[in-house]
Amino acid sequence: MANLEAFQELIEKEEHVAVFCYRSYCQSCKPMAPVFEQVSKDVSFAGVIFVKVDLEEQKDISQKYDITISPTVVYFFRAREIIRFFGAKTKEKISAGLQDAISSEKSNERNASVAASPLPSDGPYCQGIYEDRKKTSALFSARRKFFNDLEPRCVIKPTAAEYETHTPIGRANQGDAHFAVYLWNKPTESPGKIFFGLDFINNGANKDRFKSAMFQVTFGYHDADKTHLPINIEDIFPSSAEQLVSHTEFDADLGIDLESDSVSTTSQDLAFISGQGRHSPTATWNFVEAIGGGLDAHYLVSVTLPTTSKIWMKLYGKAVHVRGGLTLGSGRAIIHVGSLEKPYERILDLSEVI
């Protein structure tokens, strides 16, 4: 793929596009290349365009679509990301996942048709749209504005045919560094368990790092009168750093292979992590670096809720980013995804899978 412009033109022009994202030094990527080739030759995917992207050479594509893990396979339908597969996978797993994703889009189109009718609707489906600010200086200003929620109260609606739901629900950046939040749900296995992926991606100088962060989410029943009666959390993970002996241990829930060298491991000295909110409607996690070590690039947290068909969520988070080893003044920025006063709101509709 030549560049970002050519990539965007391709996914906008073609209805179905599957992308194999790799890095030349990634050992797990090498055996995946022939597997991806085999899938591309399967006659059942005759209408799908298969392309490869070297994330090292095409860093603009990596940044624009927030693809940080390699290998990753991403499926786009009409320029909209539908699903990602992380880590080395067999031909059977990729084929099954793509088939499920393609089938689910047919169902989603029917749902969208209903939503476009005069009948009441919960809102548009979440597309993962976010505000991007390239200039660093504005973010270090005391007058800077919070990042806007471009998809307020949008709907995430898994179907029984889906392998899993992977939806970006918040993102903010400080120059080339960004803090992003994703939601995962396994609709057929455990619809009441909700995963949140937190990315702290630093593309600056070696001494630039994320120093600390906080993420909070509140759950309620989604109802027509918007009272949002609270849903108490049955379980929360993690409650401490000791539960995260290795990120690969719980990243397996996302389909990331346990031995994949593309997955970041924890720092030699564990960051301080605390999670609380069990038996209440609000979960809060705090992350603080081990001295000077910075936060890891990826964390996964989760909650288990009582099974219900429609879940309302409000969420916000903030991350402290420091540049060049400085911790005060112009070297420090607080990056916000929402705020306590204006949190992001999302609706998880499980009515088709429970």
N, C-alpha and C positions, 0 to 999 in steps of 0.2 A: 504494500500500500504506500503510495507516494508521499502523501501528507494528510493533514487533518481535513483540508478542504475536499480532497478527493474522497476521503473516507465518508464525510458527511453527505457528499453528493451520492455516493453509492447506496447508503442506507436509506436515503430519501427516495431514491429512484426505484430500488428493488423492494418488493414486499417482504421477503424473508431473507435474512442475512445471518449467518453464523460466523463468528470471529474467534480465531485461535490466537490468544495473546501470550507471548513468550519473551524470554530474555536469553541471549546467546550463552550466558554463563550458567543458566539454571539447569541443574542436572535432571530435575523432574520433568523438564520441558522436552528433553530429547526423545524419550520413548513415547511422548504424547503426539509428536508430529506425524508419525506413520498411522497412528490410531485415527487422528483427525482426517487424514487422507482417505482412509478406508471408509469412514462415515460419509465423506463427501461423494463417494462413488456409489453409495447405496441408492438404488432406483427409487426408493420411497421418499427420498429427499430431492427429487428431480427439480422441484421448484425453489430450492434453497440455494443461495449464493454463499460459497464458503471462501473465506479470505484469512490470511495470516497477517499479524501485526507484531513487529519487533518493538517492544516497549522501550528499549534503550535507544533505538533510532527514532522512534516516533513518540517522544515524550509529551508532545502537545496532545496527542490522542489519549495517552495515559492520564494526563491531568484533566482534560475536558470531561472524560467519562469516568474518572476516578477509579481507574483500574490499577491497583497497586500490588496485587498478588499474581505471581506467575507459577505454573501455567493457569490461565483462566479461559474458559470458553463462554462467550456472550452471544445470546440470540436476540436479534432485533426483529420486530414486526412493524413495518411501516414507520421506520425511524425511531421506534419506541423500544427501549430495553425491556425484555420480558423475563429473562432468567439468566443466572450465571452458574457455572460449574467451576469450583475451585480445586486445584490440585490434579494430580495424575488420575485419569479415569479410564476404564475399559471402554471398548467400542460399544458394548451392550448398554452400559450406563448412559453414555452420551446419546446414543440412538433413542433409548427409552425416554430420556429427559426431553429431548427435542420433540419427539412425537407427542408427549404429554403437553408441552408448551404450545405447540401448534394447535392441538385439539382444544386447549383451554381458550385460545384466542377466538376460536369460532363461537364458544360459549359467551365470552366477554362481549363480542360484537352484538350478540342477541341481547345481552344485558344493557349495552349502550343504547341500543335501539329503543328499549323500554324506557331508559332514563331520559331519552330525547323527547318522549311523548309528553302530553300535558299532565300526565299523572304525577303526583308528588314524588320527589327523589331525595335521597340523602345527600347528594352532591356529586361532583365529577370524580372520576377515578384519579388517584394520585399518579403523576407522571415523573416525579423526581426533579422537578424544575427548581432551580435555586438562583439566587442573586450572586454574581461574581464581581468582586472588586479587585482589580489588579494592582492599584496603587497602594503601596505600603504606608506612605506618609499620612494619608487620611485616617488610617486605622489607629495611629498612635496619637491622634488628636483627642483632646478631652471633649470636644463637641461632636465627635463622630456618632452616627446613628446606628442603631441595631440593624442587623440584616432583616429584610422584609420576608415575611412568609408569603410566598407566591402561590401557595396552594392551600389556603385556609379551609379546614374542615373537609378535605378531600377524602375519598373512600378507598380503602384497600380491601378487595373482595376475592379471596382465594376460592378456587373451585376444586372439586374432588379429583379432577384430572391432573391438577398441578403437582409437580414434584415437590416444590416448596415455593413460598412467596418471598421475594427479595425486593424490598422497596426502599429507596432513599427517602428519608423524611425530614432531613435538615442538614444544612451545610453552610459554613462561614469560613472565610479565609483572611489571612494577613499576608499579603503579597502571594508568594508561592506556597506558603504553608497553610494547611487547612484542617479544620475540625469538622467531621461529618458523622451523621447518625443514620443507621439503616435499621429496618425492621425485618425480622425473619419469622415465619410461622410455618409449621408443618401441618397442613390442614387435615391430612388423613391419619397421621400418627398421634399427634397431641395438640389439638386445636386450642386448648386452654393454656399452652405454654408459648410465651412470646419472647423472642430473642431480640436484643438490640446490639448491633455492631457499632462500636465507637472507633473511629479512625483519627489518629493524630499524625498527620503526614507532614513531614518537614523536608522541604526540598532546598533549603538554604545552605549556608556554610556549616562546616563540621560542628562548630560550637553552638549553633542554633538548636533549640530544643523546646519541647513542651514541658513546663515545670510542674503544673498541677491542673486538675480539671474537676468539674462537678457535672453530674447529669441527673435530672429528676423527671419522673413521669407519674401522672395521676390517672387513675382509671375510674370510669363510671359507666352506667348503663346508658346506651344511646336511645333516646326516646323523642317522640314528636314535640313535646313541650319543652325540651332542652333543660329539664331539671337535672339530668345526669346524676341520678342517685349513685352513691359510691359503691364500688366493688372492692371488697377486701382481698388483699393478696394472700394466697395460700403458702407460697414459698418464694424465696428470692435467692439469686446466685449471681456473683459470689458475695459473701458477707465479709470476707477478708482476703488478703493476698495469699495466705497459706492455701486457700482452696485452688489457687491457680499455680500449681506446681509447674505446669507447662501449658502454654496457650494451645499447643497442638492437642492437648487432652480434651479440651472442650470445643476446639474448632472442628473436631470431627463431626459435631452436630451440624456443621454447615457443609459437609462434604469435603472438607480438607483432609488430605491423607496425613496420617500420624507421622510419617517419616519424610514429609515433603520439605525440602530444603528452602522452599520459597516462603515458608511461614516464619515470621519473626519469633524468636524465643524471648523469654523474660530476661531482664538485666541480671548481672551477677548478684547485685544486691536488689532484692525485691522492692518495688515501689510500694508505698503504703496504700492500701485499698480498704475502704469500708463501705458496706452496703447495709441499708436498713429499710424497714417498711413492712415486714411481715405482719399480717393480720391488720393492716391499715390500707387505705386506697392509694397511698403515695410511696413510691420507691425512690430512694436517693442513693447514689454512689459518689464517693469522693476518691480521687486519685492524687497522690503526691509522690514525686520522684524520690528515689534514693539519692543521696547527696551528689548533685551535679550529673546524675546519670540520664536524666530525661525520662519521659514516659515511653513505653513501647508504642509501636505504630498502630497496633490493633488490640482491642479488648472486646470481649463478648460478655454481656450480662443478660440475665433472663429473669422472668417472673412466671409463676404458675397461678392462673386465675380459675375461679369456678367457671364451668362451661356455660356460656351464654351466647346468644346469636349475634348481638351487635354491641361492640365495645367502643366507648368514647374515650379518647386520650388527650390530655394536654401535657406538653413537655417543654422543657428548656434545658440548656446546658451552657457552660462557659469553660474556656480553657485558657490558661496563662502561657503565652509564648514569649520566649526571651531570645534576643539576638546577640551573637558574639560573646557569650558568657556574661553579659550584663544582666542585672536583675531589677534595675531601677531606671527611672527616667525614660529616655527615648528608646532604650533597649527592651522595654517590656510592653506587651500588649495583651489585653483581655479580649478574647474572641467569643462572641455570644451567638448562640443559636436560640432565638427567642429570648424571653426575659420573664421574671416572676410576674410582672404586670401584664405582659403581652406574650403568653406562651403560644407555641404552635399547637394547633388542634388537628387531630386525625381521627377517622372512624374505621375500625376494623370490623368488617361485615363477614361473619362466619355462618350466615344463614344457609349456605349451600353445602356445608361440610359437617354439620352436626345434626 
